[in-house]
Amino acid sequence: MNPSPSVLDRIPAGIFLADGGLSVRYWNPCMEDWTGIPVAEIRDRPLDSFFPAFREPGLRI
């Protein structure tokens, strides 16, 4: 799923979407600014490879 960039890219809040396996499907510019991780680096990669805390059972969705 690729949300419309014309809407989500302009929201001044960090927004990301991940699939059931926690692979990042969307990472908006605010997330790039806040984390320093460019979308090209994180898209289609597991979120927990950048943020190991997401491996914890209590943080899984």
PyMOL Python script that loads the backbone (N, CA, C, O; Angstrom):
from pymol import cmd

cmd.read_pdbstr("""\
ATOM      1  N   MET A   1       0.838  -1.180   0.000  1.00  0.00           N
ATOM      2  CA  MET A   1       0.000   0.000   0.000  1.00  0.00           C
ATOM      3  C   MET A   1       0.882   1.241   0.000  1.00  0.00           C
ATOM      4  O   MET A   1       1.752   1.384   0.859  1.00  0.00           O
ATOM      5  N   ASN A   2       0.672   2.111  -0.926  1.00  0.00           N
ATOM      6  CA  ASN A   2       1.397   3.370  -0.981  1.00  0.00           C
ATOM      7  C   ASN A   2       0.407   4.512  -0.886  1.00  0.00           C
ATOM      8  O   ASN A   2      -0.258   4.845  -1.867  1.00  0.00           O
ATOM      9  N   PRO A   3       0.301   5.122   0.301  1.00  0.00           N
ATOM     10  CA  PRO A   3      -0.631   6.234   0.457  1.00  0.00           C
ATOM     11  C   PRO A   3      -0.251   7.393  -0.445  1.00  0.00           C
ATOM     12  O   PRO A   3       0.884   7.490  -0.911  1.00  0.00           O
ATOM     13  N   SER A   4      -1.192   8.246  -0.679  1.00  0.00           N
ATOM     14  CA  SER A   4      -0.960   9.403  -1.531  1.00  0.00           C
ATOM     15  C   SER A   4       0.091  10.321  -0.915  1.00  0.00           C
ATOM     16  O   SER A   4      -0.128  10.871   0.165  1.00  0.00           O
ATOM     17  N   PRO A   5       1.218  10.491  -1.581  1.00  0.00           N
ATOM     18  CA  PRO A   5       2.257  11.359  -1.026  1.00  0.00           C
ATOM     19  C   PRO A   5       1.814  12.809  -0.930  1.00  0.00           C
ATOM     20  O   PRO A   5       2.344  13.561  -0.112  1.00  0.00           O
ATOM     21  N   SER A   6       0.870  13.208  -1.734  1.00  0.00           N
ATOM     22  CA  SER A   6       0.429  14.595  -1.693  1.00  0.00           C
ATOM     23  C   SER A   6      -0.230  14.940  -0.361  1.00  0.00           C
ATOM     24  O   SER A   6      -0.289  16.113   0.007  1.00  0.00           O
ATOM     25  N   VAL A   7      -0.718  13.957   0.357  1.00  0.00           N
ATOM     26  CA  VAL A   7      -1.360  14.199   1.646  1.00  0.00           C
ATOM     27  C   VAL A   7      -0.403  13.894   2.796  1.00  0.00           C
ATOM     28  O   VAL A   7      -0.090  14.783   3.588  1.00  0.00           O
ATOM     29  N   LEU A   8       0.058  12.665   2.897  1.00  0.00           N
ATOM     30  CA  LEU A   8       0.852  12.242   4.046  1.00  0.00           C
ATOM     31  C   LEU A   8       2.240  12.865   4.098  1.00  0.00           C
ATOM     32  O   LEU A   8       2.797  13.030   5.184  1.00  0.00           O
ATOM     33  N   ASP A   9       2.803  13.208   2.961  1.00  0.00           N
ATOM     34  CA  ASP A   9       4.127  13.822   2.968  1.00  0.00           C
ATOM     35  C   ASP A   9       4.101  15.238   3.528  1.00  0.00           C
ATOM     36  O   ASP A   9       5.137  15.764   3.935  1.00  0.00           O
ATOM     37  N   ARG A  10       2.944  15.846   3.550  1.00  0.00           N
ATOM     38  CA  ARG A  10       2.837  17.232   4.011  1.00  0.00           C
ATOM     39  C   ARG A  10       2.418  17.361   5.469  1.00  0.00           C
ATOM     40  O   ARG A  10       2.464  18.456   6.030  1.00  0.00           O
ATOM     41  N   ILE A  11       2.016  16.275   6.078  1.00  0.00           N
ATOM     42  CA  ILE A  11       1.580  16.327   7.474  1.00  0.00           C
ATOM     43  C   ILE A  11       2.804  16.526   8.366  1.00  0.00           C
ATOM     44  O   ILE A  11       3.778  15.782   8.254  1.00  0.00           O
ATOM     45  N   PRO A  12       2.762  17.531   9.257  1.00  0.00           N
ATOM     46  CA  PRO A  12       3.921  17.802  10.115  1.00  0.00           C
ATOM     47  C   PRO A  12       3.968  16.884  11.341  1.00  0.00           C
ATOM     48  O   PRO A  12       4.114  17.340  12.475  1.00  0.00           O
ATOM     49  N   ALA A  13       3.841  15.599  11.086  1.00  0.00           N
ATOM     50  CA  ALA A  13       3.916  14.586  12.142  1.00  0.00           C
ATOM     51  C   ALA A  13       4.585  13.359  11.543  1.00  0.00           C
ATOM     52  O   ALA A  13       4.447  13.085  10.350  1.00  0.00           O
ATOM     53  N   GLY A  14       5.304  12.631  12.369  1.00  0.00           N
ATOM     54  CA  GLY A  14       5.960  11.423  11.894  1.00  0.00           C
ATOM     55  C   GLY A  14       4.947  10.322  11.643  1.00  0.00           C
ATOM     56  O   GLY A  14       4.213   9.926  12.549  1.00  0.00           O
ATOM     57  N   ILE A  15       4.907   9.830  10.417  1.00  0.00           N
ATOM     58  CA  ILE A  15       3.967   8.774  10.041  1.00  0.00           C
ATOM     59  C   ILE A  15       4.727   7.687   9.302  1.00  0.00           C
ATOM     60  O   ILE A  15       5.494   7.962   8.380  1.00  0.00           O
ATOM     61  N   PHE A  16       4.500   6.448   9.721  1.00  0.00           N
ATOM     62  CA  PHE A  16       5.038   5.328   8.964  1.00  0.00           C
ATOM     63  C   PHE A  16       3.996   4.229   8.944  1.00  0.00           C
ATOM     64  O   PHE A  16       3.131   4.155   9.817  1.00  0.00           O
ATOM     65  N   LEU A  17       4.089   3.387   7.948  1.00  0.00           N
ATOM     66  CA  LEU A  17       3.228   2.213   7.840  1.00  0.00           C
ATOM     67  C   LEU A  17       4.130   0.997   7.710  1.00  0.00           C
ATOM     68  O   LEU A  17       5.123   1.014   6.983  1.00  0.00           O
ATOM     69  N   ALA A  18       3.767  -0.049   8.423  1.00  0.00           N
ATOM     70  CA  ALA A  18       4.513  -1.303   8.338  1.00  0.00           C
ATOM     71  C   ALA A  18       3.520  -2.435   8.115  1.00  0.00           C
ATOM     72  O   ALA A  18       2.376  -2.367   8.565  1.00  0.00           O
ATOM     73  N   ASP A  19       3.961  -3.466   7.424  1.00  0.00           N
ATOM     74  CA  ASP A  19       3.090  -4.614   7.203  1.00  0.00           C
ATOM     75  C   ASP A  19       3.152  -5.551   8.414  1.00  0.00           C
ATOM     76  O   ASP A  19       3.795  -5.232   9.414  1.00  0.00           O
ATOM     77  N   GLY A  20       2.496  -6.685   8.325  1.00  0.00           N
ATOM     78  CA  GLY A  20       2.436  -7.632   9.432  1.00  0.00           C
ATOM     79  C   GLY A  20       3.783  -8.179   9.864  1.00  0.00           C
ATOM     80  O   GLY A  20       3.940  -8.614  11.004  1.00  0.00           O
ATOM     81  N   GLY A  21       4.752  -8.161   8.969  1.00  0.00           N
ATOM     82  CA  GLY A  21       6.100  -8.611   9.301  1.00  0.00           C
ATOM     83  C   GLY A  21       7.000  -7.476   9.753  1.00  0.00           C
ATOM     84  O   GLY A  21       8.210  -7.649   9.901  1.00  0.00           O
ATOM     85  N   LEU A  22       6.401  -6.314   9.970  1.00  0.00           N
ATOM     86  CA  LEU A  22       7.089  -5.088  10.383  1.00  0.00           C
ATOM     87  C   LEU A  22       8.033  -4.521   9.329  1.00  0.00           C
ATOM     88  O   LEU A  22       8.941  -3.760   9.660  1.00  0.00           O
ATOM     89  N   SER A  23       7.827  -4.884   8.063  1.00  0.00           N
ATOM     90  CA  SER A  23       8.595  -4.235   7.000  1.00  0.00           C
ATOM     91  C   SER A  23       7.966  -2.879   6.720  1.00  0.00           C
ATOM     92  O   SER A  23       6.749  -2.762   6.576  1.00  0.00           O
ATOM     93  N   VAL A  24       8.798  -1.874   6.646  1.00  0.00           N
ATOM     94  CA  VAL A  24       8.318  -0.505   6.450  1.00  0.00           C
ATOM     95  C   VAL A  24       7.828  -0.336   5.014  1.00  0.00           C
ATOM     96  O   VAL A  24       8.554  -0.607   4.058  1.00  0.00           O
ATOM     97  N   ARG A  25       6.602   0.110   4.886  1.00  0.00           N
ATOM     98  CA  ARG A  25       6.002   0.338   3.571  1.00  0.00           C
ATOM     99  C   ARG A  25       5.893   1.820   3.243  1.00  0.00           C
ATOM    100  O   ARG A  25       5.852   2.204   2.074  1.00  0.00           O
ATOM    101  N   TYR A  26       5.847   2.648   4.278  1.00  0.00           N
ATOM    102  CA  TYR A  26       5.771   4.098   4.071  1.00  0.00           C
ATOM    103  C   TYR A  26       6.490   4.793   5.208  1.00  0.00           C
ATOM    104  O   TYR A  26       6.389   4.374   6.362  1.00  0.00           O
ATOM    105  N   TRP A  27       7.219   5.856   4.887  1.00  0.00           N
ATOM    106  CA  TRP A  27       8.023   6.611   5.850  1.00  0.00           C
ATOM    107  C   TRP A  27       7.983   8.053   5.380  1.00  0.00           C
ATOM    108  O   TRP A  27       8.578   8.381   4.354  1.00  0.00           O
ATOM    109  N   ASN A  28       7.296   8.918   6.107  1.00  0.00           N
ATOM    110  CA  ASN A  28       7.130  10.275   5.589  1.00  0.00           C
ATOM    111  C   ASN A  28       8.341  11.162   5.894  1.00  0.00           C
ATOM    112  O   ASN A  28       9.190  10.790   6.704  1.00  0.00           O
ATOM    113  N   PRO A  29       8.427  12.326   5.254  1.00  0.00           N
ATOM    114  CA  PRO A  29       9.578  13.212   5.446  1.00  0.00           C
ATOM    115  C   PRO A  29       9.813  13.607   6.907  1.00  0.00           C
ATOM    116  O   PRO A  29      10.958  13.787   7.322  1.00  0.00           O
ATOM    117  N   CYS A  30       8.762  13.739   7.671  1.00  0.00           N
ATOM    118  CA  CYS A  30       8.930  14.076   9.083  1.00  0.00           C
ATOM    119  C   CYS A  30       9.670  12.947   9.810  1.00  0.00           C
ATOM    120  O   CYS A  30      10.509  13.218  10.670  1.00  0.00           O
ATOM    121  N   MET A  31       9.374  11.695   9.479  1.00  0.00           N
ATOM    122  CA  MET A  31      10.098  10.570  10.078  1.00  0.00           C
ATOM    123  C   MET A  31      11.574  10.612   9.681  1.00  0.00           C
ATOM    124  O   MET A  31      12.451  10.294  10.485  1.00  0.00           O
ATOM    125  N   GLU A  32      11.837  11.005   8.441  1.00  0.00           N
ATOM    126  CA  GLU A  32      13.234  11.160   8.013  1.00  0.00           C
ATOM    127  C   GLU A  32      13.938  12.202   8.876  1.00  0.00           C
ATOM    128  O   GLU A  32      15.052  11.979   9.351  1.00  0.00           O
ATOM    129  N   ASP A  33      13.283  13.336   9.073  1.00  0.00           N
ATOM    130  CA  ASP A  33      13.870  14.404   9.885  1.00  0.00           C
ATOM    131  C   ASP A  33      14.091  13.963  11.326  1.00  0.00           C
ATOM    132  O   ASP A  33      15.161  14.191  11.890  1.00  0.00           O
ATOM    133  N   TRP A  34      13.094  13.340  11.915  1.00  0.00           N
ATOM    134  CA  TRP A  34      13.166  12.956  13.329  1.00  0.00           C
ATOM    135  C   TRP A  34      14.189  11.863  13.594  1.00  0.00           C
ATOM    136  O   TRP A  34      14.877  11.885  14.614  1.00  0.00           O
ATOM    137  N   THR A  35      14.290  10.904  12.671  1.00  0.00           N
ATOM    138  CA  THR A  35      15.157   9.750  12.924  1.00  0.00           C
ATOM    139  C   THR A  35      16.510   9.846  12.229  1.00  0.00           C
ATOM    140  O   THR A  35      17.468   9.185  12.629  1.00  0.00           O
ATOM    141  N   GLY A  36      16.586  10.671  11.188  1.00  0.00           N
ATOM    142  CA  GLY A  36      17.806  10.731  10.393  1.00  0.00           C
ATOM    143  C   GLY A  36      17.940   9.552   9.433  1.00  0.00           C
ATOM    144  O   GLY A  36      18.986   9.369   8.810  1.00  0.00           O
ATOM    145  N   ILE A  37      16.880   8.754   9.317  1.00  0.00           N
ATOM    146  CA  ILE A  37      16.901   7.582   8.431  1.00  0.00           C
ATOM    147  C   ILE A  37      16.140   7.931   7.151  1.00  0.00           C
ATOM    148  O   ILE A  37      14.932   8.166   7.200  1.00  0.00           O
ATOM    149  N   PRO A  38      16.824   7.968   6.016  1.00  0.00           N
ATOM    150  CA  PRO A  38      16.143   8.284   4.758  1.00  0.00           C
ATOM    151  C   PRO A  38      15.194   7.165   4.330  1.00  0.00           C
ATOM    152  O   PRO A  38      15.430   5.987   4.600  1.00  0.00           O
ATOM    153  N   VAL A  39      14.135   7.559   3.668  1.00  0.00           N
ATOM    154  CA  VAL A  39      13.143   6.589   3.211  1.00  0.00           C
ATOM    155  C   VAL A  39      13.788   5.510   2.340  1.00  0.00           C
ATOM    156  O   VAL A  39      13.410   4.342   2.429  1.00  0.00           O
ATOM    157  N   ALA A  40      14.745   5.882   1.510  1.00  0.00           N
ATOM    158  CA  ALA A  40      15.393   4.907   0.627  1.00  0.00           C
ATOM    159  C   ALA A  40      16.140   3.834   1.417  1.00  0.00           C
ATOM    160  O   ALA A  40      16.336   2.723   0.925  1.00  0.00           O
ATOM    161  N   GLU A  41      16.551   4.161   2.627  1.00  0.00           N
ATOM    162  CA  GLU A  41      17.284   3.203   3.451  1.00  0.00           C
ATOM    163  C   GLU A  41      16.357   2.262   4.221  1.00  0.00           C
ATOM    164  O   GLU A  41      16.704   1.105   4.459  1.00  0.00           O
ATOM    165  N   ILE A  42      15.184   2.753   4.608  1.00  0.00           N
ATOM    166  CA  ILE A  42      14.316   1.954   5.486  1.00  0.00           C
ATOM    167  C   ILE A  42      13.159   1.263   4.762  1.00  0.00           C
ATOM    168  O   ILE A  42      12.652   0.250   5.245  1.00  0.00           O
ATOM    169  N   ARG A  43      12.739   1.788   3.624  1.00  0.00           N
ATOM    170  CA  ARG A  43      11.591   1.193   2.921  1.00  0.00           C
ATOM    171  C   ARG A  43      11.866  -0.269   2.579  1.00  0.00           C
ATOM    172  O   ARG A  43      12.940  -0.625   2.092  1.00  0.00           O
ATOM    173  N   ASP A  44      10.867  -1.101   2.848  1.00  0.00           N
ATOM    174  CA  ASP A  44      10.900  -2.545   2.584  1.00  0.00           C
ATOM    175  C   ASP A  44      11.893  -3.303   3.463  1.00  0.00           C
ATOM    176  O   ASP A  44      12.232  -4.450   3.171  1.00  0.00           O
ATOM    177  N   ARG A  45      12.356  -2.668   4.531  1.00  0.00           N
ATOM    178  CA  ARG A  45      13.241  -3.346   5.477  1.00  0.00           C
ATOM    179  C   ARG A  45      12.512  -3.475   6.805  1.00  0.00           C
ATOM    180  O   ARG A  45      11.627  -2.672   7.101  1.00  0.00           O
ATOM    181  N   PRO A  46      12.862  -4.461   7.602  1.00  0.00           N
ATOM    182  CA  PRO A  46      12.195  -4.647   8.895  1.00  0.00           C
ATOM    183  C   PRO A  46      12.462  -3.481   9.850  1.00  0.00           C
ATOM    184  O   PRO A  46      13.604  -3.061  10.040  1.00  0.00           O
ATOM    185  N   LEU A  47      11.406  -2.982  10.431  1.00  0.00           N
ATOM    186  CA  LEU A  47      11.510  -1.873  11.374  1.00  0.00           C
ATOM    187  C   LEU A  47      12.437  -2.222  12.532  1.00  0.00           C
ATOM    188  O   LEU A  47      13.182  -1.370  13.016  1.00  0.00           O
ATOM    189  N   ASP A  48      12.389  -3.474  12.973  1.00  0.00           N
ATOM    190  CA  ASP A  48      13.211  -3.856  14.124  1.00  0.00           C
ATOM    191  C   ASP A  48      14.705  -3.936  13.800  1.00  0.00           C
ATOM    192  O   ASP A  48      15.522  -4.056  14.712  1.00  0.00           O
ATOM    193  N   SER A  49      15.071  -3.873  12.527  1.00  0.00           N
ATOM    194  CA  SER A  49      16.501  -3.823  12.213  1.00  0.00           C
ATOM    195  C   SER A  49      17.070  -2.429  12.484  1.00  0.00           C
ATOM    196  O   SER A  49      18.283  -2.264  12.617  1.00  0.00           O
ATOM    197  N   PHE A  50      16.198  -1.437  12.565  1.00  0.00           N
ATOM    198  CA  PHE A  50      16.604  -0.075  12.901  1.00  0.00           C
ATOM    199  C   PHE A  50      16.285   0.256  14.358  1.00  0.00           C
ATOM    200  O   PHE A  50      16.990   1.035  15.000  1.00  0.00           O
ATOM    201  N   PHE A  51      15.217  -0.346  14.865  1.00  0.00           N
ATOM    202  CA  PHE A  51      14.758  -0.095  16.228  1.00  0.00           C
ATOM    203  C   PHE A  51      14.571  -1.445  16.926  1.00  0.00           C
ATOM    204  O   PHE A  51      13.466  -1.989  16.928  1.00  0.00           O
ATOM    205  N   PRO A  52      15.635  -1.988  17.515  1.00  0.00           N
ATOM    206  CA  PRO A  52      15.589  -3.325  18.108  1.00  0.00           C
ATOM    207  C   PRO A  52      14.508  -3.510  19.178  1.00  0.00           C
ATOM    208  O   PRO A  52      14.096  -4.640  19.439  1.00  0.00           O
ATOM    209  N   ALA A  53      14.053  -2.448  19.785  1.00  0.00           N
ATOM    210  CA  ALA A  53      13.009  -2.575  20.812  1.00  0.00           C
ATOM    211  C   ALA A  53      11.735  -3.186  20.238  1.00  0.00           C
ATOM    212  O   ALA A  53      10.945  -3.772  20.978  1.00  0.00           O
ATOM    213  N   PHE A  54      11.528  -3.059  18.940  1.00  0.00           N
ATOM    214  CA  PHE A  54      10.335  -3.643  18.329  1.00  0.00           C
ATOM    215  C   PHE A  54      10.377  -5.167  18.300  1.00  0.00           C
ATOM    216  O   PHE A  54       9.388  -5.806  17.941  1.00  0.00           O
ATOM    217  N   ARG A  55      11.505  -5.753  18.670  1.00  0.00           N
ATOM    218  CA  ARG A  55      11.594  -7.213  18.774  1.00  0.00           C
ATOM    219  C   ARG A  55      10.956  -7.715  20.062  1.00  0.00           C
ATOM    220  O   ARG A  55      10.644  -8.899  20.187  1.00  0.00           O
ATOM    221  N   GLU A  56      10.764  -6.818  21.010  1.00  0.00           N
ATOM    222  CA  GLU A  56      10.180  -7.200  22.298  1.00  0.00           C
ATOM    223  C   GLU A  56       8.723  -7.609  22.102  1.00  0.00           C
ATOM    224  O   GLU A  56       7.976  -6.912  21.415  1.00  0.00           O
ATOM    225  N   PRO A  57       8.308  -8.722  22.692  1.00  0.00           N
ATOM    226  CA  PRO A  57       6.937  -9.209  22.508  1.00  0.00           C
ATOM    227  C   PRO A  57       5.861  -8.185  22.873  1.00  0.00           C
ATOM    228  O   PRO A  57       4.820  -8.137  22.219  1.00  0.00           O
ATOM    229  N   GLY A  58       6.083  -7.388  23.875  1.00  0.00           N
ATOM    230  CA  GLY A  58       5.080  -6.408  24.291  1.00  0.00           C
ATOM    231  C   GLY A  58       4.888  -5.271  23.311  1.00  0.00           C
ATOM    232  O   GLY A  58       3.884  -4.562  23.377  1.00  0.00           O
ATOM    233  N   LEU A  59       5.825  -5.085  22.408  1.00  0.00           N
ATOM    234  CA  LEU A  59       5.724  -3.996  21.439  1.00  0.00           C
ATOM    235  C   LEU A  59       5.195  -4.452  20.090  1.00  0.00           C
ATOM    236  O   LEU A  59       4.959  -3.626  19.208  1.00  0.00           O
ATOM    237  N   ARG A  60       5.007  -5.740  19.919  1.00  0.00           N
ATOM    238  CA  ARG A  60       4.474  -6.246  18.651  1.00  0.00           C
ATOM    239  C   ARG A  60       2.996  -5.938  18.557  1.00  0.00           C
ATOM    240  O   ARG A  60       2.275  -5.960  19.555  1.00  0.00           O
ATOM    241  N   ILE A  61       2.566  -5.656  17.372  1.00  0.00           N
ATOM    242  CA  ILE A  61       1.151  -5.339  17.135  1.00  0.00           C
ATOM    243  C   ILE A  61       0.429  -6.604  16.737  1.00  0.00           C
ATOM    244  O   ILE A  61      -0.776  -6.575  16.489  1.00  0.00           O
TER     245      ILE A  61
END
""", "prot")
cmd.dss("prot")
cmd.show_as("cartoon", "prot")
cmd.util.cbc("prot")
cmd.orient("prot")
